[in-house]
């Protein structure tokens, strides 16, 4: 997540500047053909090109709106995870007591049970984050050629590479009981199995009468909410924006940029001898604007990709971790994740 108030020119160039390497040479081609290859007869009237440009702009706008919806829904899901996690900590502290049992436990033993359930939930947060960062075949990092190369560069400079962390590995070892760690991390979906383990512990607490039926059902309901949040994240992660929408906008923009200079040449040639050369910077600017509209939507449609536009899952996990540890009255509280170079991960 970008935290700076404005998007600097430098960052814009880092994000899209490499596209000038093909935009500028292409915009020279029709001008050189017109001036030195006697191609004055070959031009396209500006009206059909403007109609194509208008249609493409509407189409790209639709794609960008859909990409933003995916990103904003992801942020709302993680916001719900924050609220439900706080409720989980509050319920565990309030519900796991000696009120209904004949075999009273010491305050220390009760606190250890509460700590185990809360710590395991923190482990679930980091496991879910790790699973959501696993690349899918349609994400940029999985592509070949220039797209994959630049995605790897963006990840290192403006994404998860900003913080060299082994968070998931370290946090899971800390928050999962040692007798569970090796078993749980070997599942294909560790986050799912952590929640299931929580349910099994609640069942045992009910058998020991440390919680009664109402509290058992309330705590199970919270676990169901965690499954619901996880499933929503997995739906966004594992179901791409339909490729017929995502890819066709790129094709339409390519067609428009290909035709653009052939229409501009004839228009700028009316300005005089040097007018035709003035078409080059204008063509580059117009082409770059359309490219930027395309890549903004393209890099926003996958909110769990480990790039600068992502949902700041690490920061959210740490926020929840701090809240839950403070609920337990612990003193060894980790610091909040801070933004680096204007990006919060």
C-alpha positions as CSV (number, residue, x, y, z in Angstrom):
1,X,0.0,0.0,0.0
2,X,1.4,3.4,-1.0
3,X,1.3,5.8,2.0
4,X,2.7,9.0,0.5
5,X,0.2,11.8,-0.2
6,X,1.2,12.1,-3.8
7,X,2.7,9.8,-6.5
8,X,6.0,11.4,-7.4
9,X,7.3,11.8,-11.0
10,X,10.2,9.5,-10.1
11,X,7.9,6.7,-8.9
12,X,5.8,7.2,-12.1
13,X,8.9,6.8,-14.2
14,X,10.1,3.7,-12.2
15,X,6.7,2.2,-12.7
16,X,6.1,3.0,-16.4
17,X,9.2,4.7,-17.8
18,X,10.4,1.6,-19.6
19,X,7.4,1.8,-22.0
20,X,9.0,4.9,-23.6
21,X,11.6,2.5,-25.0
22,X,9.1,1.3,-27.6
23,X,6.6,4.3,-27.7
24,X,9.2,6.8,-28.9
25,X,10.7,4.7,-31.7
26,X,7.2,3.7,-33.0
27,X,6.1,7.4,-33.1
28,X,9.1,8.2,-35.3
29,X,8.2,5.6,-37.9
30,X,5.2,7.2,-39.6
31,X,6.9,10.6,-39.6
32,X,10.0,9.2,-41.2
33,X,7.9,7.3,-43.8
34,X,6.0,10.5,-44.5
35,X,9.0,12.7,-44.9
36,X,11.6,10.4,-46.5
37,X,9.7,7.4,-48.1
38,X,7.1,9.4,-50.0
39,X,4.2,8.0,-47.9
40,X,2.2,11.2,-48.0
41,X,-0.7,9.3,-49.5
42,X,-0.9,7.0,-46.5
43,X,-2.8,8.6,-43.7
44,X,-5.9,7.8,-41.6
45,X,-8.6,10.4,-41.0
46,X,-8.6,11.5,-37.4
47,X,-12.3,10.8,-36.8
48,X,-12.2,7.0,-36.8
49,X,-9.1,7.0,-34.6
50,X,-10.8,9.3,-32.1
51,X,-13.8,7.0,-32.1
52,X,-11.5,4.0,-31.3
53,X,-9.7,6.0,-28.6
54,X,-13.0,6.9,-27.0
55,X,-14.3,3.3,-27.0
56,X,-10.9,2.1,-25.6
57,X,-11.0,4.7,-22.8
58,X,-14.5,3.5,-21.8
59,X,-13.4,-0.2,-21.9
60,X,-10.3,0.5,-19.9
61,X,-12.4,2.5,-17.4
62,X,-14.6,-0.5,-16.9
63,X,-11.6,-2.7,-16.3
64,X,-10.0,-0.3,-13.8
65,X,-13.3,-0.1,-11.9
66,X,-13.4,-3.9,-11.6
67,X,-9.8,-4.0,-10.5
68,X,-10.5,-1.4,-7.8
69,X,-13.5,-3.4,-6.6
70,X,-11.3,-6.5,-6.2
71,X,-8.7,-4.5,-4.3
72,X,-11.2,-2.7,-2.1
73,X,-13.1,-5.9,-1.3
74,X,-9.8,-7.4,-0.2
75,X,-9.2,-4.5,2.2
76,X,-12.7,-4.9,3.7
77,X,-12.1,-8.6,4.2
78,X,-8.9,-7.9,6.2
79,X,-10.6,-5.2,8.1
80,X,-13.2,-7.8,9.1
81,X,-10.4,-10.1,10.1
82,X,-9.1,-7.4,12.5
83,X,-12.5,-6.9,14.2
84,X,-13.2,-10.7,14.4
85,X,-9.7,-11.3,15.8
86,X,-10.2,-8.8,18.6
87,X,-13.5,-10.4,19.4
88,X,-11.8,-13.8,19.5
89,X,-9.3,-12.5,22.1
90,X,-12.0,-10.9,24.1
91,X,-14.2,-14.1,24.1
92,X,-11.3,-16.4,25.0
93,X,-10.4,-14.3,28.0
94,X,-14.0,-13.9,29.2
95,X,-15.4,-17.4,28.4
96,X,-12.6,-19.8,29.4
97,X,-13.1,-19.8,33.2
98,X,-13.8,-22.1,36.2
99,X,-17.4,-21.0,36.3
100,X,-19.0,-24.3,35.1
101,X,-16.5,-26.9,36.1
102,X,-16.1,-28.9,39.3
103,X,-12.4,-29.5,38.7
104,X,-11.1,-26.0,39.2
105,X,-7.9,-25.0,37.4
106,X,-5.4,-22.5,38.7
107,X,-5.3,-19.0,37.3
108,X,-2.0,-19.9,35.7
109,X,-3.4,-23.0,34.0
110,X,-6.4,-21.0,32.7
111,X,-4.1,-18.3,31.3
112,X,-2.0,-20.9,29.6
113,X,-5.1,-22.3,27.8
114,X,-6.2,-18.8,26.8
115,X,-2.7,-18.0,25.6
116,X,-2.5,-21.2,23.5
117,X,-5.8,-20.4,21.8
118,X,-4.9,-16.8,21.1
119,X,-1.3,-17.6,20.0
120,X,-2.6,-20.2,17.6
121,X,-4.8,-17.6,16.1
122,X,-1.9,-15.3,15.5
123,X,-0.2,-18.2,13.8
124,X,-3.3,-18.6,11.6
125,X,-2.9,-14.9,10.5
126,X,0.6,-15.3,9.3
127,X,-0.1,-18.7,7.7
128,X,-3.0,-17.1,5.7
129,X,-0.8,-14.2,4.6
130,X,1.9,-16.6,3.4
131,X,-0.6,-18.7,1.4
132,X,-2.0,-15.6,-0.2
133,X,1.4,-14.5,-1.4
134,X,2.1,-17.8,-3.3
135,X,2.1,-16.7,-7.0
136,X,-0.6,-17.9,-9.3
137,X,0.0,-18.6,-13.0
138,X,-1.8,-15.4,-14.1
139,X,0.1,-13.0,-11.8
140,X,2.9,-10.9,-13.2
141,X,5.7,-12.6,-11.3
142,X,4.8,-15.9,-13.1
143,X,5.1,-14.4,-16.6
144,X,8.0,-14.8,-19.0
145,X,9.9,-12.0,-20.7
146,X,9.8,-8.3,-19.8
147,X,6.6,-8.6,-17.7
148,X,8.0,-11.2,-15.3
149,X,11.4,-9.5,-15.2
150,X,9.8,-6.2,-14.1
151,X,7.5,-7.9,-11.7
152,X,10.5,-9.4,-9.9
153,X,12.1,-6.0,-9.9
154,X,9.0,-4.4,-8.5
155,X,8.6,-7.1,-5.8
156,X,12.2,-6.5,-4.7
157,X,12.2,-2.7,-4.8
158,X,8.6,-1.8,-4.1
159,X,7.0,-4.9,-2.6
160,X,7.6,-7.7,-0.2
161,X,11.4,-7.3,-0.8
162,X,11.3,-4.0,1.1
163,X,11.2,-6.1,4.3
164,X,13.5,-9.1,4.3
165,X,11.4,-11.2,6.6
166,X,10.9,-14.8,7.4
167,X,7.8,-13.7,9.2
168,X,5.6,-16.7,8.5
169,X,8.3,-19.3,9.4
170,X,9.4,-17.5,12.5
171,X,5.9,-16.5,13.7
172,X,4.5,-20.0,13.2
173,X,7.2,-21.5,15.2
174,X,6.6,-19.0,18.0
175,X,2.8,-19.2,18.1
176,X,2.1,-22.8,17.3
177,X,2.7,-25.4,20.0
178,X,5.9,-27.4,19.2
179,X,4.0,-30.7,19.0
180,X,1.7,-29.2,16.4
181,X,4.1,-27.2,14.2
182,X,5.5,-29.9,12.1
183,X,2.2,-31.5,11.6
184,X,0.3,-28.4,10.6
185,X,2.8,-26.9,8.2
186,X,2.9,-30.1,6.2
187,X,-0.8,-29.7,5.2
188,X,-1.6,-28.2,1.8
189,X,-3.7,-25.6,3.5
190,X,-2.1,-24.9,6.8
191,X,-4.5,-22.0,7.7
192,X,-7.5,-24.3,7.3
193,X,-6.0,-26.9,9.6
194,X,-5.1,-24.4,12.3
195,X,-8.8,-23.3,12.6
196,X,-9.8,-27.0,12.7
197,X,-7.3,-27.5,15.6
198,X,-8.9,-24.5,17.4
199,X,-12.3,-26.3,17.0
200,X,-10.9,-29.5,18.5
201,X,-9.5,-27.6,21.5
202,X,-12.9,-26.0,22.0
203,X,-14.5,-29.4,22.0
204,X,-12.0,-30.6,24.7
205,X,-12.8,-27.5,26.8
206,X,-16.5,-28.2,26.5
207,X,-15.9,-31.8,27.7
208,X,-14.0,-30.4,30.7
209,X,-16.8,-27.9,31.4
210,X,-14.4,-25.0,31.1
211,X,-17.0,-23.6,28.7
212,X,-20.7,-24.4,28.5
213,X,-22.9,-24.9,25.5
214,X,-23.7,-21.2,24.8
215,X,-20.0,-20.2,25.0
216,X,-19.0,-23.2,22.9
217,X,-21.4,-22.2,20.2
218,X,-20.3,-18.5,20.3
219,X,-16.6,-19.4,20.0
220,X,-17.4,-21.9,17.1
221,X,-19.3,-19.1,15.4
222,X,-16.2,-16.9,15.5
223,X,-14.2,-19.8,14.0
224,X,-16.8,-20.0,11.2
225,X,-16.3,-16.3,10.6
226,X,-12.6,-16.8,10.2
227,X,-13.2,-19.6,7.7
228,X,-15.6,-17.1,5.9
229,X,-12.9,-14.4,5.7
230,X,-10.3,-16.9,4.6
231,X,-12.6,-18.3,1.9
232,X,-13.3,-14.8,0.5
233,X,-9.5,-14.1,0.3
234,X,-8.9,-17.4,-1.4
235,X,-11.7,-16.6,-3.9
236,X,-10.0,-13.3,-4.9
237,X,-6.6,-14.9,-5.0
238,X,-7.5,-18.1,-6.9
239,X,-10.1,-16.7,-9.3
240,X,-8.5,-14.1,-11.6
241,X,-10.3,-11.2,-13.2
242,X,-11.9,-12.9,-16.3
243,X,-9.2,-12.9,-18.9
244,X,-11.5,-11.8,-21.7
245,X,-11.8,-8.5,-19.9
246,X,-8.3,-8.2,-18.6
247,X,-6.5,-9.1,-21.9
248,X,-8.8,-7.5,-24.5
249,X,-8.2,-4.0,-23.1
250,X,-4.4,-4.5,-23.8
251,X,-5.2,-5.6,-27.3
252,X,-7.5,-2.6,-27.9
253,X,-4.9,-0.2,-26.6
254,X,-2.2,-1.8,-28.8
255,X,-4.4,-1.3,-31.9
256,X,-5.1,2.3,-30.9
257,X,-1.4,3.2,-30.3
258,X,-0.5,1.5,-33.6
259,X,-3.0,3.7,-35.5
260,X,-2.5,6.9,-33.5
261,X,0.6,8.3,-35.3
262,X,-0.9,7.7,-38.8
263,X,-3.8,10.0,-37.9
264,X,-1.7,12.5,-36.1
265,X,0.8,12.9,-39.0
266,X,-1.8,14.2,-41.4
267,X,-3.2,16.6,-38.7
268,X,0.1,18.1,-37.7
269,X,1.4,18.4,-41.3
270,X,-1.2,21.2,-41.7
271,X,0.8,23.3,-39.2
272,X,3.7,23.8,-41.7
273,X,7.1,22.3,-42.5
274,X,8.0,21.5,-38.9
275,X,4.5,20.7,-37.7
276,X,4.8,17.0,-38.6
277,X,7.8,16.6,-36.2
278,X,5.7,18.1,-33.4
279,X,3.4,15.1,-33.7
280,X,6.0,12.8,-32.2
281,X,6.0,14.2,-28.5
282,X,2.2,14.5,-28.6
283,X,1.8,10.9,-29.9
284,X,4.2,9.7,-27.2
285,X,2.2,11.5,-24.4
286,X,-1.2,10.2,-25.6
287,X,0.2,6.7,-26.0
288,X,1.8,6.7,-22.6
289,X,-1.4,7.9,-21.0
290,X,-3.3,5.0,-22.4
291,X,-0.5,2.6,-21.4
292,X,-0.7,4.0,-17.8
293,X,-4.4,3.5,-17.7
294,X,-3.9,-0.1,-18.7
295,X,-1.1,-1.0,-16.3
296,X,-2.8,0.7,-13.3
297,X,-5.7,-1.6,-13.7
298,X,-3.5,-4.5,-14.5
299,X,-1.4,-4.2,-11.4
300,X,-4.4,-3.5,-9.2
301,X,-6.5,-6.6,-10.1
302,X,-4.4,-9.0,-7.9
303,X,-4.3,-7.5,-4.4
304,X,-2.2,-10.4,-2.9
305,X,0.7,-10.3,-5.3
306,X,3.4,-8.9,-3.0
307,X,3.7,-5.6,-4.9
308,X,3.3,-1.9,-3.8
309,X,-0.4,-1.8,-4.6
310,X,-1.2,-4.8,-2.3
311,X,-3.3,-5.0,0.8
312,X,-0.8,-4.4,3.7
313,X,-1.3,-7.8,5.2
314,X,2.0,-7.8,7.2
315,X,1.1,-4.6,8.9
316,X,-2.5,-5.8,9.6
317,X,-1.1,-9.1,11.0
318,X,1.3,-7.2,13.3
319,X,-1.5,-4.8,14.4
320,X,-3.7,-7.8,15.5
321,X,-0.7,-9.5,17.1
322,X,0.0,-6.4,19.2
323,X,-3.7,-6.1,20.2
324,X,-4.0,-9.7,21.3
325,X,-0.7,-9.7,23.2
326,X,-1.8,-6.6,25.1
327,X,-5.1,-8.4,25.9
328,X,-3.0,-11.1,27.5
329,X,-1.1,-8.6,29.5
330,X,2.3,-9.4,28.0
331,X,5.2,-7.0,28.0
332,X,7.2,-8.2,25.0
333,X,5.2,-6.4,22.4
334,X,6.6,-6.2,18.9
335,X,6.7,-2.9,17.1
336,X,4.2,-2.0,14.5
337,X,5.3,-2.4,10.9
338,X,6.3,1.0,9.4
339,X,6.2,2.1,5.8
340,X,9.5,2.0,3.9
341,X,10.1,4.3,1.0
342,X,6.5,5.3,1.2
343,X,5.2,1.8,0.9
344,X,3.5,-0.2,3.7
345,X,3.5,-4.0,3.3
